[in-house]
Amino acid sequence: MEDFLSLYSKIENPTVEMVFFTFLLSFILGVAIAVIYTKTTPNTIKTPNFVQALILSSIIAATVIQATNNSIASGLGILGALTILNFRTNFRDPRDIIFMFAAISTGIACGSYVFLIAIIGISGFGLVAIILSFTPFYLGNHLIWELRLRFDKLPEKEKFVEETLDHYCRKFNNESIRNDVTKDNIPFLEYEYVVILKDDGDTKKLITTLELGGIMIRKFNKQNTEFTSND
């Protein structure tokens, strides 16, 4: 097997069978990266389009590399053509960039016919990603929420919010604090949090508890859906 994978590492005129094998291996490794990403990424970060992009990018990268055929002139021509495209996608997580780079690297390796490096590299990458999912660096597959609260500028209200979030949330982080007054010149505070609940089914309990404590919920988002209170 190793002899077969290394046999075509310096091929100059690939046969049709080799081209199909290159695309097939790129696809298989791209799917492997997509599966690892899906299984080790929090629910709100992964999207179907991004998962498809991981698979497709490995095939496209293999196509581009094969098209150059070790020619500097062809490589520069393709590079010039690709500069026409402007990618304006904002990645929600730097980890997404790493997975995209892994998929593209797989395509480049397969397109260069260094199949053994592609297989071993992605196998090692996947193994490390899976191992990290069992370490304290991993937040699990919990939903990530954006929570904006408004309440009177009173110390007891701030304490109540902190205690409530501590009770229901596995992690929460205060992103911003706004100090303002209402139309009636009543001072208020508006806090914006990013939270991960201990139990994703406790959203209604969290909302009810906060509202019973006199806290106005201005926004409660997860990915592209949201709950927003009336003014």
C-alpha positions as CSV (number, residue, x, y, z in Angstrom):
1,M,0.0,0.0,0.0
2,E,2.8,2.4,0.9
3,D,4.6,1.6,-2.4
4,F,1.4,2.4,-4.3
5,L,0.8,5.7,-2.5
6,S,4.4,6.8,-3.0
7,L,4.7,5.5,-6.6
8,Y,3.1,8.6,-8.1
9,S,4.7,11.2,-6.0
10,K,6.6,12.7,-8.9
11,I,4.2,11.9,-11.8
12,E,4.2,14.4,-14.6
13,N,1.5,13.0,-16.9
14,P,-1.3,11.4,-14.8
15,T,-3.7,8.9,-16.3
16,V,-7.4,9.3,-16.2
17,E,-7.5,6.7,-13.5
18,M,-5.0,8.6,-11.4
19,V,-7.0,11.8,-11.7
20,F,-10.2,10.1,-10.5
21,F,-8.3,8.4,-7.7
22,T,-6.9,11.8,-6.6
23,F,-10.4,13.3,-6.6
24,L,-11.8,10.3,-4.7
25,L,-9.1,10.5,-2.0
26,S,-9.5,14.3,-1.7
27,F,-13.2,13.7,-1.2
28,I,-12.8,10.9,1.4
29,L,-10.3,13.0,3.4
30,G,-12.5,16.1,3.1
31,V,-15.4,14.1,4.5
32,A,-13.3,12.9,7.3
33,I,-12.3,16.4,8.2
34,A,-16.0,17.5,8.0
35,V,-17.1,14.7,10.3
36,I,-14.4,15.5,12.9
37,Y,-15.4,19.2,12.7
38,T,-19.1,18.3,13.2
39,K,-18.5,16.0,16.1
40,T,-16.1,18.3,18.0
41,T,-17.7,21.7,17.5
42,P,-20.4,23.4,19.5
43,N,-23.8,23.3,17.9
44,T,-24.2,27.0,17.2
45,I,-20.8,27.4,15.4
46,K,-21.2,24.6,12.8
47,T,-23.3,25.3,9.8
48,P,-24.3,23.1,6.8
49,N,-22.7,25.5,4.3
50,F,-19.4,25.5,6.1
51,V,-19.3,21.7,6.4
52,Q,-19.9,21.5,2.7
53,A,-17.2,24.0,2.0
54,L,-14.7,21.8,3.9
55,I,-15.4,18.9,1.6
56,L,-15.6,20.9,-1.6
57,S,-12.4,23.0,-0.9
58,S,-10.2,19.9,-0.7
59,I,-11.4,18.8,-4.2
60,I,-11.0,22.3,-5.6
61,A,-7.5,22.5,-4.1
62,A,-6.6,19.2,-5.7
63,T,-7.9,20.4,-9.1
64,V,-5.9,23.6,-8.9
65,I,-2.6,21.8,-8.0
66,Q,-3.1,19.2,-10.8
67,A,-3.8,22.0,-13.3
68,T,-0.4,23.6,-12.6
69,N,1.3,20.3,-13.6
70,N,4.5,21.5,-11.8
71,S,4.6,24.4,-14.2
72,I,5.7,27.8,-12.7
73,A,4.0,29.7,-15.5
74,S,0.7,27.8,-14.9
75,G,1.0,28.3,-11.2
76,L,1.4,32.0,-11.5
77,G,-1.5,32.2,-14.0
78,I,-3.8,30.4,-11.6
79,L,-2.7,32.5,-8.7
80,G,-3.5,35.6,-10.8
81,A,-6.9,34.3,-11.7
82,L,-7.7,33.5,-8.0
83,T,-6.9,37.0,-6.9
84,I,-9.9,38.1,-8.8
85,L,-12.1,36.4,-6.1
86,N,-12.6,38.3,-2.9
87,F,-13.6,36.1,0.1
88,R,-15.4,38.2,2.6
89,T,-16.6,35.4,4.9
90,N,-16.2,36.3,8.6
91,F,-15.3,33.2,10.6
92,R,-17.1,33.0,14.0
93,D,-14.2,31.0,15.5
94,P,-10.5,30.9,14.6
95,R,-10.8,27.1,14.9
96,D,-12.9,27.2,11.7
97,I,-9.9,28.7,9.8
98,I,-7.7,25.8,11.0
99,F,-10.2,23.2,9.7
100,M,-10.6,25.1,6.4
101,F,-6.8,25.2,6.1
102,A,-6.7,21.5,6.8
103,A,-9.2,20.7,4.0
104,I,-7.3,22.9,1.5
105,S,-3.9,21.3,2.6
106,T,-5.4,17.9,2.0
107,G,-6.4,18.9,-1.6
108,I,-2.9,20.3,-2.2
109,A,-1.3,17.1,-1.0
110,C,-3.5,14.9,-3.1
111,G,-3.1,17.2,-6.1
112,S,0.7,16.9,-5.7
113,Y,0.3,13.1,-5.6
114,V,1.8,12.8,-2.1
115,F,-1.0,10.6,-0.9
116,L,0.8,9.1,2.0
117,I,1.5,12.5,3.5
118,A,-2.1,13.5,3.0
119,I,-3.4,10.4,4.8
120,I,-1.0,10.5,7.7
121,G,-1.3,14.3,8.1
122,I,-5.1,14.2,8.2
123,S,-5.1,11.1,10.5
124,G,-2.8,12.9,12.9
125,F,-4.9,16.1,12.7
126,G,-8.1,14.3,13.4
127,L,-6.6,12.3,16.3
128,V,-5.4,15.5,18.0
129,A,-8.8,17.2,17.4
130,I,-10.6,14.2,19.0
131,I,-8.2,14.1,21.9
132,L,-8.7,17.8,22.6
133,S,-12.4,17.2,22.8
134,F,-11.8,15.2,26.1
135,T,-9.7,17.9,27.7
136,P,-10.6,21.1,29.7
137,F,-10.0,23.1,26.5
138,Y,-13.3,21.7,25.1
139,L,-16.6,23.3,25.9
140,G,-18.8,20.5,24.7
141,N,-21.7,20.5,22.2
142,H,-23.7,23.0,24.2
143,L,-25.4,26.0,22.6
144,I,-23.7,29.4,22.8
145,W,-26.1,32.2,23.6
146,E,-25.9,36.0,23.5
147,L,-27.9,37.5,26.3
148,R,-28.6,41.2,26.8
149,L,-30.2,42.4,30.0
150,R,-31.6,45.7,31.2
151,F,-32.3,46.5,34.9
152,D,-32.4,49.3,37.4
153,K,-29.0,50.7,38.5
154,L,-29.2,49.0,41.9
155,P,-26.5,46.8,43.5
156,E,-29.0,44.1,44.5
157,K,-30.1,43.7,40.9
158,E,-26.5,43.3,39.7
159,K,-26.0,40.6,42.4
160,F,-29.2,38.9,41.5
161,V,-28.2,38.6,37.8
162,E,-24.8,37.2,38.7
163,E,-26.2,34.6,41.0
164,T,-28.9,33.6,38.5
165,L,-26.3,33.2,35.7
166,D,-24.0,31.3,38.0
167,H,-26.8,28.9,38.8
168,Y,-27.9,28.1,35.3
169,C,-24.7,28.6,33.2
170,R,-21.7,26.5,32.8
171,K,-19.8,29.5,31.6
172,F,-20.7,33.2,31.1
173,N,-18.8,36.2,30.2
174,N,-19.7,39.9,30.3
175,E,-19.1,41.4,26.9
176,S,-20.2,45.0,27.5
177,I,-21.9,47.3,30.0
178,R,-24.0,50.3,29.0
179,N,-24.9,52.9,31.6
180,D,-27.8,55.1,30.4
181,V,-31.1,56.7,31.4
182,T,-34.6,56.1,30.2
183,K,-36.9,58.8,28.7
184,D,-38.1,59.5,32.2
185,N,-34.4,60.1,33.3
186,I,-34.4,56.9,35.3
187,P,-30.8,55.4,35.4
188,F,-30.4,51.8,34.2
189,L,-27.7,49.3,33.3
190,E,-27.6,47.2,30.2
191,Y,-25.4,44.1,30.3
192,E,-24.5,41.9,27.4
193,Y,-23.3,38.3,28.0
194,V,-22.2,35.3,26.1
195,V,-23.4,32.3,28.0
196,I,-23.2,28.5,27.9
197,L,-26.0,26.8,29.9
198,K,-25.4,23.8,32.1
199,D,-28.5,22.3,30.4
200,D,-29.7,23.5,27.0
201,G,-33.2,22.8,28.1
202,D,-33.1,25.4,30.9
203,T,-33.6,28.5,28.6
204,K,-37.2,29.0,29.7
205,K,-36.3,28.6,33.4
206,L,-33.5,31.2,33.0
207,I,-35.9,33.6,31.3
208,T,-38.6,33.1,33.9
209,T,-36.2,33.5,36.8
210,L,-34.7,36.7,35.4
211,E,-38.1,38.3,34.6
212,L,-39.5,37.4,38.1
213,G,-36.5,39.3,39.5
214,G,-37.4,42.4,37.6
215,I,-34.8,42.0,34.9
216,M,-35.8,43.0,31.3
217,I,-34.5,40.6,28.7
218,R,-33.6,42.7,25.6
219,K,-32.1,39.9,23.5
220,F,-31.6,36.2,23.7
221,N,-29.8,34.9,20.6
222,K,-28.5,31.6,19.4
223,Q,-26.8,31.6,16.0
224,N,-29.3,33.0,13.5
225,T,-32.5,32.8,15.7
226,E,-33.3,35.2,18.5
227,F,-35.7,36.1,21.2
228,T,-36.2,39.9,21.7
229,S,-38.4,41.5,24.3
230,N,-40.7,44.4,23.5
231,D,-39.7,47.9,24.5
